[in-house]
Amino acid sequence: MLRVAMLSKWHVHAEGYAKEFLETGKAEIAAVWDENPARGEEWAKSLGCDFEPELDALLARGDIDAVCCCAPTTMHKDVLIRAAKAGKHIFTEKTLACTVKDCREIEKAVEENRVTFAISFPSKAWPIVKFAKEHIDNGDFGTVTTVRIRNAHDGVSGNWLPEYWFVKEDCAGGAMMDLGCHGMYLLAHLCGKPKKITGIANSIFGTPVDENAVSLIEFENGAIGISETSFVSFSSPFRIEVHGTDGILLWQDGEMKYKTKNTQKYNGGFITPEVMPEKDDSPIPRFVDACINGTGSPDGLGMSDAIELARLLENTYVSYETGKTVDISN
């Protein structure tokens, strides 16, 4: 049984992560720490575990094997390095850290202390993403020209996100730093190495963070990636598009249309594939198994994947602030 400590309930996914660890049947929640002691103590009571107000004291405990970090984004570097140095396996909410430099310091601590690391990239497990990746890689789209991903909701305009979600000193950014992460890591997964990035964002409701944002990424293979995200979009579906010289894929909330020059020979219009890849386990069960079996970071959820997301986010915010395209080819 993997004994897990939950590090902070700041992130809105924290409760869901704790539940998912328990649902594996292979993990238990042994303790909680929170930078907000009152919140942490209340959460520990509801989970039926210890509350430890001092992070170092928690990390020194011998009955803790792993941690799940849901602390404010700007605290990740400090919290995760301390966890790694204490020999605890690490599961973290995205993004890993605010800069690639900070990520490299976390990476160094993880490697030196030989702990298992995983980041929460759940959308990589989806059948549609696996299908798109497989058919991009085998050339069915010909030369991929554009990949567009839109992931948006009305958390600000609908007034349901917590107020602390907009404290820039904690969250480091808004819609793109949070919800936009999914589009960004999927673009890196599907398109490869980025070359340049240009972004535009605004805050039409006046919060201190970006509420509505778009990033354009030119990849070394010539594809252009478009990541759209928002906290001010009513009833916006999750949408994935892949466009190429020989094919097209359109997916929206589970409904897919697909056509290539090859399929068009037999069926003039779009098709819906009858057989799709199976959904992978979500990141937490894969992390638990990796810790128990000693198999290292789960594929696609490791440190290099985490750093590539941070690279895109760091530089898209540079572009937002400067109004310039940023070269990220080095």
KEVEX-85270 format. One line per field, with one value per residue (C-alpha): residue number from 1; residue in three letters; x negated, y, z. Coordinates in Angstrom, 1 decimal, padded with zeros to 4 digits. Example, Ala and Ser with C-alpha at 12.3 -4.5 7.8 and 13.67 -1.06 7.14 Angstrom:
<recs>
i c(1; 2)
aa c(ALA; SER)
x c(-012.3; -013.7)
y c(-004.5; -001.1)
z c(007.8; 007.1)
</recs>
This chain:
<recs>
i c(1; 2; 3; 4; 5; 6; 7; 8; 9; 10; 11; 12; 13; 14; 15; 16; 17; 18; 19; 20; 21; 22; 23; 24; 25; 26; 27; 28; 29; 30; 31; 32; 33; 34; 35; 36; 37; 38; 39; 40; 41; 42; 43; 44; 45; 46; 47; 48; 49; 50; 51; 52; 53; 54; 55; 56; 57; 58; 59; 60; 61; 62; 63; 64; 65; 66; 67; 68; 69; 70; 71; 72; 73; 74; 75; 76; 77; 78; 79; 80; 81; 82; 83; 84; 85; 86; 87; 88; 89; 90; 91; 92; 93; 94; 95; 96; 97; 98; 99; 100; 101; 102; 103; 104; 105; 106; 107; 108; 109; 110; 111; 112; 113; 114; 115; 116; 117; 118; 119; 120; 121; 122; 123; 124; 125; 126; 127; 128; 129; 130; 131; 132; 133; 134; 135; 136; 137; 138; 139; 140; 141; 142; 143; 144; 145; 146; 147; 148; 149; 150; 151; 152; 153; 154; 155; 156; 157; 158; 159; 160; 161; 162; 163; 164; 165; 166; 167; 168; 169; 170; 171; 172; 173; 174; 175; 176; 177; 178; 179; 180; 181; 182; 183; 184; 185; 186; 187; 188; 189; 190; 191; 192; 193; 194; 195; 196; 197; 198; 199; 200; 201; 202; 203; 204; 205; 206; 207; 208; 209; 210; 211; 212; 213; 214; 215; 216; 217; 218; 219; 220; 221; 222; 223; 224; 225; 226; 227; 228; 229; 230; 231; 232; 233; 234; 235; 236; 237; 238; 239; 240; 241; 242; 243; 244; 245; 246; 247; 248; 249; 250; 251; 252; 253; 254; 255; 256; 257; 258; 259; 260; 261; 262; 263; 264; 265; 266; 267; 268; 269; 270; 271; 272; 273; 274; 275; 276; 277; 278; 279; 280; 281; 282; 283; 284; 285; 286; 287; 288; 289; 290; 291; 292; 293; 294; 295; 296; 297; 298; 299; 300; 301; 302; 303; 304; 305; 306; 307; 308; 309; 310; 311; 312; 313; 314; 315; 316; 317; 318; 319; 320; 321; 322; 323; 324; 325; 326; 327; 328; 329; 330)
aa c(MET; LEU; ARG; VAL; ALA; MET; LEU; SER; LYS; TRP; HIS; VAL; HIS; ALA; GLU; GLY; TYR; ALA; LYS; GLU; PHE; LEU; GLU; THR; GLY; LYS; ALA; GLU; ILE; ALA; ALA; VAL; TRP; ASP; GLU; ASN; PRO; ALA; ARG; GLY; GLU; GLU; TRP; ALA; LYS; SER; LEU; GLY; CYS; ASP; PHE; GLU; PRO; GLU; LEU; ASP; ALA; LEU; LEU; ALA; ARG; GLY; ASP; ILE; ASP; ALA; VAL; CYS; CYS; CYS; ALA; PRO; THR; THR; MET; HIS; LYS; ASP; VAL; LEU; ILE; ARG; ALA; ALA; LYS; ALA; GLY; LYS; HIS; ILE; PHE; THR; GLU; LYS; THR; LEU; ALA; CYS; THR; VAL; LYS; ASP; CYS; ARG; GLU; ILE; GLU; LYS; ALA; VAL; GLU; GLU; ASN; ARG; VAL; THR; PHE; ALA; ILE; SER; PHE; PRO; SER; LYS; ALA; TRP; PRO; ILE; VAL; LYS; PHE; ALA; LYS; GLU; HIS; ILE; ASP; ASN; GLY; ASP; PHE; GLY; THR; VAL; THR; THR; VAL; ARG; ILE; ARG; ASN; ALA; HIS; ASP; GLY; VAL; SER; GLY; ASN; TRP; LEU; PRO; GLU; TYR; TRP; PHE; VAL; LYS; GLU; ASP; CYS; ALA; GLY; GLY; ALA; MET; MET; ASP; LEU; GLY; CYS; HIS; GLY; MET; TYR; LEU; LEU; ALA; HIS; LEU; CYS; GLY; LYS; PRO; LYS; LYS; ILE; THR; GLY; ILE; ALA; ASN; SER; ILE; PHE; GLY; THR; PRO; VAL; ASP; GLU; ASN; ALA; VAL; SER; LEU; ILE; GLU; PHE; GLU; ASN; GLY; ALA; ILE; GLY; ILE; SER; GLU; THR; SER; PHE; VAL; SER; PHE; SER; SER; PRO; PHE; ARG; ILE; GLU; VAL; HIS; GLY; THR; ASP; GLY; ILE; LEU; LEU; TRP; GLN; ASP; GLY; GLU; MET; LYS; TYR; LYS; THR; LYS; ASN; THR; GLN; LYS; TYR; ASN; GLY; GLY; PHE; ILE; THR; PRO; GLU; VAL; MET; PRO; GLU; LYS; ASP; ASP; SER; PRO; ILE; PRO; ARG; PHE; VAL; ASP; ALA; CYS; ILE; ASN; GLY; THR; GLY; SER; PRO; ASP; GLY; LEU; GLY; MET; SER; ASP; ALA; ILE; GLU; LEU; ALA; ARG; LEU; LEU; GLU; ASN; THR; TYR; VAL; SER; TYR; GLU; THR; GLY; LYS; THR; VAL; ASP; ILE; SER; ASN)
x c(000.0; -001.4; -001.2; -000.6; -000.6; 001.5; -000.4; 002.2; 005.8; 005.2; 005.8; 009.4; 008.4; 007.0; 010.1; 010.5; 006.9; 007.2; 010.3; 008.6; 005.6; 008.1; 010.0; 006.9; 007.2; 003.4; 002.9; 003.9; 003.9; 001.5; 001.3; 002.1; 000.0; 001.4; -000.1; 003.3; 003.4; 007.1; 008.0; 005.5; 006.7; 010.3; 009.4; 007.4; 010.4; 012.6; 010.0; 009.5; 005.8; 003.1; 002.7; -000.9; -001.4; -005.2; -006.2; -009.6; -008.1; -005.7; -008.5; -010.6; -008.0; -008.9; -005.3; -005.1; -006.1; -004.9; -003.3; -000.7; -001.4; 001.6; -000.1; 000.0; -002.0; -004.6; -005.3; -006.0; -009.7; -010.3; -007.8; -008.9; -012.7; -012.1; -010.0; -012.6; -015.4; -013.3; -013.1; -009.4; -007.9; -006.2; -002.9; -002.2; 000.5; -000.5; -002.4; -005.6; -007.0; -006.9; -010.2; -012.3; -015.2; -013.1; -012.0; -015.6; -016.3; -013.4; -014.7; -018.1; -016.6; -014.4; -017.3; -019.8; -017.4; -016.0; -012.4; -009.5; -008.0; -004.7; -002.7; 001.0; 001.5; 004.9; 005.8; 003.0; 004.9; 007.9; 008.6; 009.0; 005.5; 004.0; 005.8; 004.5; 000.9; 000.9; 002.2; 000.0; -003.0; -002.1; -001.6; 002.1; 002.5; -000.4; -002.3; -000.5; 000.1; 002.3; 003.4; 006.0; 007.1; 009.8; 010.4; 012.5; 015.2; 016.9; 015.2; 014.9; 017.9; 020.0; 018.5; 017.8; 014.0; 012.7; 011.4; 007.9; 007.6; 006.7; 004.0; 001.1; -001.6; -000.2; 001.1; -001.5; 001.1; 004.7; 006.6; 003.5; 001.5; 004.5; 007.0; 004.7; 002.1; 004.1; 004.0; 000.3; -000.9; 001.2; -000.3; -003.8; -002.7; -001.2; -003.5; -007.0; -009.7; -008.5; -010.4; -008.5; -005.6; -003.3; -000.5; 002.3; 004.4; 006.7; 008.8; 012.2; 013.6; 010.6; 009.1; 005.3; 004.7; 005.4; 009.0; 009.1; 005.9; 004.6; 001.1; -000.3; -003.2; -005.4; -006.9; -010.2; -008.3; -006.3; -003.1; -001.3; 000.3; 003.2; 004.1; 007.2; 008.5; 010.7; 012.4; 015.1; 016.6; 020.2; 020.8; 017.6; 016.9; 013.5; 012.4; 009.4; 008.6; 005.8; 005.3; 002.9; 002.1; 003.8; 006.2; 008.4; 009.7; 012.4; 013.3; 015.7; 016.8; 016.6; 017.9; 015.3; 015.2; 012.1; 011.2; 008.0; 007.3; 007.2; 010.6; 012.2; 011.6; 014.1; 016.4; 016.7; 017.2; 016.1; 016.1; 016.3; 013.8; 015.5; 012.5; 010.6; 007.6; 008.5; 008.3; 005.2; 005.4; 005.4; 002.2; 002.7; 003.2; 000.2; -001.9; -000.8; -001.7; -005.1; -005.9; -004.9; -006.7; -009.7; -009.3; -010.1; -008.0; -005.0; -005.4; -004.3; -004.0; -007.7; -010.1; -010.9; -007.2; -006.7; -009.6; -008.3; -004.9; -006.7; -008.8; -005.7; -003.9; -006.9; -007.4; -003.8; -003.6; -006.7; -004.9; -001.8; -003.8; -006.1; -003.8; -006.5; -007.1; -009.5; -012.2; -012.2; -014.2; -017.3)
y c(000.0; 003.4; 005.9; 009.4; 012.9; 015.5; 018.8; 021.6; 021.9; 025.2; 023.7; 023.0; 019.4; 018.5; 016.8; 014.8; 013.7; 012.5; 010.5; 009.0; 007.8; 006.0; 004.5; 002.7; 000.4; 000.5; 003.8; 005.5; 009.1; 009.2; 012.9; 016.5; 019.6; 023.0; 026.5; 027.5; 025.5; 026.0; 024.7; 021.8; 020.7; 020.7; 018.6; 016.1; 015.6; 014.8; 012.4; 010.7; 011.3; 013.4; 017.1; 018.2; 022.0; 021.9; 020.6; 019.5; 017.5; 015.8; 015.0; 013.5; 010.9; 007.4; 006.4; 008.7; 007.2; 009.8; 013.2; 014.8; 018.5; 020.8; 023.9; 027.3; 027.2; 029.7; 027.4; 024.3; 024.7; 024.9; 022.3; 019.7; 020.1; 019.6; 016.5; 015.0; 015.6; 013.8; 010.8; 011.0; 010.1; 013.1; 013.5; 017.1; 019.2; 021.2; 023.3; 022.0; 025.5; 029.0; 028.9; 026.3; 027.3; 026.4; 023.1; 022.2; 022.6; 020.3; 017.9; 017.8; 017.1; 014.3; 012.7; 013.0; 011.4; 008.8; 009.4; 008.6; 011.6; 012.2; 015.2; 015.3; 015.3; 013.4; 014.3; 012.3; 009.2; 010.0; 007.7; 010.7; 012.0; 008.5; 008.2; 011.6; 010.9; 007.4; 008.8; 011.8; 009.6; 007.1; 009.9; 009.6; 013.4; 013.9; 017.0; 018.3; 022.0; 023.1; 021.6; 023.6; 022.9; 024.9; 024.3; 027.1; 027.7; 030.6; 030.4; 034.2; 035.3; 032.7; 033.7; 030.2; 030.1; 031.0; 034.5; 033.3; 031.8; 035.3; 036.1; 036.3; 035.9; 032.4; 031.2; 033.0; 033.3; 032.9; 030.9; 029.8; 028.9; 026.8; 025.5; 026.2; 023.7; 020.9; 022.4; 023.3; 019.9; 018.3; 020.5; 019.5; 015.9; 016.0; 018.4; 017.9; 020.5; 024.2; 026.9; 030.2; 031.3; 034.3; 035.1; 037.5; 037.7; 040.1; 040.4; 041.8; 041.4; 043.1; 040.3; 040.5; 037.5; 036.6; 035.6; 035.1; 033.9; 032.4; 031.2; 030.4; 028.1; 027.3; 023.9; 022.8; 020.4; 023.4; 022.7; 025.7; 025.0; 027.1; 026.9; 028.7; 029.0; 031.2; 031.8; 033.9; 031.6; 030.4; 026.7; 026.2; 022.6; 021.0; 020.9; 019.3; 019.8; 018.3; 019.6; 018.3; 018.1; 014.7; 014.5; 016.2; 015.3; 017.3; 016.2; 018.0; 016.6; 013.0; 013.4; 012.8; 013.2; 012.1; 012.1; 011.4; 011.1; 007.4; 007.1; 009.5; 006.8; 004.6; 007.1; 010.6; 012.3; 012.2; 008.9; 008.1; 005.3; 002.2; 001.1; 003.6; 003.1; 002.1; 004.8; 004.6; 004.7; 008.2; 009.6; 008.8; 005.0; 004.9; 006.8; 004.5; 001.5; 003.0; 003.7; 000.3; -001.6; 000.7; 001.3; 005.0; 007.8; 006.7; 007.3; 010.8; 012.0; 012.5; 015.3; 016.1; 016.3; 018.6; 020.9; 021.2; 022.5; 025.0; 026.1; 026.9; 028.6; 030.7; 032.0; 032.6; 034.9; 036.7; 037.2; 038.4; 041.0; 042.2; 041.9; 040.1; 036.7; 034.7; 032.4; 029.1; 027.0; 026.7)
z c(000.0; -001.1; 001.7; 000.3; 001.8; 000.2; 000.0; 000.1; -000.9; -002.8; -006.3; -007.3; -008.3; -004.8; -003.5; -006.7; -006.6; -003.0; -004.0; -007.0; -004.9; -002.6; -005.5; -006.8; -003.8; -003.7; -001.8; 001.4; 002.5; 005.5; 006.1; 004.9; 004.9; 003.8; 003.7; 005.1; 008.4; 009.0; 005.6; 005.9; 009.4; 008.2; 005.1; 007.2; 009.4; 006.4; 005.1; 008.5; 008.5; 010.4; 009.8; 009.9; 010.0; 009.3; 005.8; 006.9; 009.8; 007.4; 004.9; 007.7; 008.5; 007.7; 007.0; 004.0; 000.6; -001.8; -002.0; -004.2; -004.7; -005.2; -003.7; -005.3; -008.6; -007.3; -004.4; -006.5; -006.8; -003.0; -002.1; -004.7; -004.1; -000.4; -001.1; -003.5; -001.0; 001.6; -000.7; -001.4; -004.8; -006.4; -008.2; -009.1; -010.5; -013.6; -014.3; -012.8; -012.1; -013.5; -015.4; -017.2; -014.9; -011.8; -013.5; -014.0; -010.3; -009.5; -012.1; -010.5; -007.0; -008.4; -010.3; -007.4; -004.9; -007.4; -006.7; -009.1; -010.7; -012.6; -013.6; -014.3; -018.0; -018.2; -021.7; -023.1; -022.1; -024.3; -027.3; -029.6; -028.7; -029.1; -032.5; -033.6; -032.5; -034.2; -037.5; -037.5; -036.9; -039.6; -042.2; -042.8; -042.6; -045.0; -043.9; -040.8; -041.3; -038.3; -035.0; -033.0; -029.5; -027.7; -024.0; -022.3; -019.6; -017.9; -014.5; -014.4; -016.3; -014.6; -011.2; -009.9; -009.6; -006.2; -005.6; -004.7; -008.2; -009.4; -006.9; -009.4; -006.7; -006.1; -009.5; -011.7; -014.5; -015.4; -018.1; -020.1; -017.0; -015.7; -018.3; -021.2; -020.0; -021.6; -025.0; -024.6; -023.6; -026.2; -028.9; -027.8; -027.8; -031.3; -033.0; -031.6; -030.9; -030.8; -032.7; -032.1; -030.0; -030.2; -027.8; -027.1; -023.9; -022.1; -018.9; -020.0; -016.4; -014.9; -012.8; -012.4; -014.6; -018.2; -018.7; -022.4; -024.3; -027.5; -028.3; -031.7; -031.9; -034.9; -034.7; -036.3; -038.6; -040.0; -038.2; -036.6; -033.2; -031.9; -028.2; -027.3; -023.7; -021.6; -018.3; -020.0; -022.6; -022.2; -022.9; -024.9; -026.0; -025.8; -029.5; -031.2; -034.9; -037.0; -040.5; -043.1; -046.8; -047.0; -044.1; -041.5; -038.1; -036.2; -032.7; -030.3; -026.9; -028.0; -031.5; -034.2; -038.0; -040.0; -043.6; -045.6; -049.3; -048.8; -047.0; -049.6; -052.3; -050.6; -048.9; -050.4; -047.0; -043.4; -041.5; -037.8; -037.1; -035.8; -033.7; -031.5; -029.2; -025.7; -023.0; -020.9; -017.1; -015.8; -014.4; -010.7; -011.0; -013.4; -010.8; -008.0; -010.0; -011.0; -007.3; -006.2; -009.0; -009.2; -013.0; -013.1; -014.5; -016.5; -020.2; -021.3; -017.7; -016.9; -016.2; -019.9; -020.7; -017.7; -018.7; -022.3; -021.0; -018.7; -021.7; -023.7; -020.8; -019.7; -023.2; -024.1; -021.1; -022.2; -025.6; -023.8; -021.9; -024.7; -027.6; -029.5; -031.0; -028.9; -030.4; -028.3; -030.7; -028.4)
</recs>
